[in-house]
Amino acid sequence: MDGHLKVLFSSGYMVRLTLLTWVCYAADYCVVIAVVGVPGVLLGTALIEVPRIGRRWAMVGSSALMGASLFLCAMITTPAASVRFNAMELLFQSMFNAILYGWTPEDHNQLSLPEN
């Protein structure tokens, strides 16, 4: 190992400290991002119950918002903005998936086994 990496793994203590630091940073990032998935699922569940929106328009809206957030994600320049836009994308992705998972069994019900 060269340079700075050699220092990070120079002793058992430094190996443990380095790995724990990396795990804490990764967990912090993942928790911040993943927490917004729950409101996305709840929002998707609520939107399909609105009579003028329903499943179809809720899926269209959530996929359009997901696409817009991915487009904006490509234009970010700071780590904080990266976390925010990734969280926003996951919110809309979770909303879309909740609607899709609810719709799939209804659509594929006609493919069920024939009654005896």
C-alpha positions in Angstrom: 0.0 0.0 0.0 1.2 3.5 -0.8 0.9 6.8 0.9 -2.0 7.6 3.1 -3.6 4.2 2.9 -0.6 2.6 4.5 -1.1 4.8 7.6 -4.8 3.8 7.8 -3.9 0.1 8.1 -0.6 0.3 9.9 -1.7 -1.4 13.1 -4.6 -3.3 14.5 -6.0 -0.2 16.2 -5.8 1.8 13.0 -7.5 -0.9 11.0 -10.4 -1.1 13.5 -10.6 2.7 13.6 -10.6 3.0 9.8 -13.2 0.3 9.3 -15.5 1.7 12.0 -15.3 5.2 10.6 -16.1 3.9 7.1 -19.1 1.9 8.4 -20.4 5.0 10.4 -20.2 7.2 7.3 -21.9 4.6 5.1 -24.6 3.9 7.7 -25.3 7.6 8.2 -25.7 8.1 4.4 -27.9 5.1 4.0 -30.1 5.9 6.9 -30.7 9.4 5.7 -31.6 8.2 2.3 -33.7 5.1 3.3 -35.8 7.0 5.9 -37.6 8.8 3.1 -38.8 5.6 1.6 -41.5 5.1 4.2 -43.3 8.4 3.5 -43.1 7.6 -0.2 -44.9 4.3 0.3 -47.6 6.1 2.5 -48.0 8.8 -0.1 -48.4 6.3 -2.9 -50.9 4.4 -0.9 -52.9 7.6 -0.2 -52.8 8.8 -3.8 -54.5 5.7 -5.2 -57.5 6.3 -3.0 -58.1 9.8 -4.4 -60.9 9.4 -6.9 -59.7 11.8 -9.6 -56.1 10.5 -9.4 -56.2 6.7 -8.9 -53.5 4.2 -9.7 -52.8 5.2 -13.3 -52.2 8.9 -12.7 -50.4 8.3 -9.4 -48.0 6.0 -11.3 -47.6 8.6 -14.1 -47.0 11.4 -11.6 -44.5 9.4 -9.4 -42.5 8.2 -12.4 -42.4 11.8 -13.9 -41.2 13.1 -10.5 -38.7 10.3 -10.3 -37.3 11.1 -13.7 -37.1 14.8 -12.9 -35.2 14.1 -9.7 -32.8 11.8 -11.5 -32.2 14.6 -14.1 -31.6 17.1 -11.3 -29.3 14.6 -9.6 -27.0 14.7 -12.6 -26.5 18.5 -12.1 -25.5 18.5 -8.4 -22.1 19.7 -7.3 -22.0 19.2 -3.5 -22.2 16.1 -1.2 -25.1 17.6 0.7 -27.1 18.1 -2.5 -26.3 14.5 -3.5 -27.9 13.2 -0.3 -30.9 15.4 -0.8 -31.5 14.5 -4.4 -30.9 10.8 -3.8 -33.4 11.0 -1.0 -35.9 12.8 -3.2 -35.5 10.1 -5.9 -36.0 7.3 -3.4 -39.2 9.0 -2.2 -40.7 9.0 -5.7 -39.3 5.5 -6.4 -40.9 4.1 -3.2 -44.2 5.8 -4.1 -44.1 4.3 -7.6 -43.2 0.8 -6.3 -46.0 0.9 -3.7 -48.5 1.6 -6.4 -47.0 -1.0 -8.7 -47.0 -3.7 -6.1 -50.7 -3.0 -5.3 -51.7 -3.1 -9.0 -49.8 -6.2 -10.1 -52.0 -8.8 -8.4 -55.2 -7.2 -9.7 -53.9 -7.1 -13.2 -52.6 -10.6 -13.2 -55.7 -12.1 -11.5 -57.0 -13.3 -14.8 -53.9 -15.5 -15.2 -54.8 -17.5 -12.1 -55.4 -21.2 -12.2 -58.8 -22.3 -13.6 -61.4 -23.2 -11.0 -62.3 -26.9 -10.7 
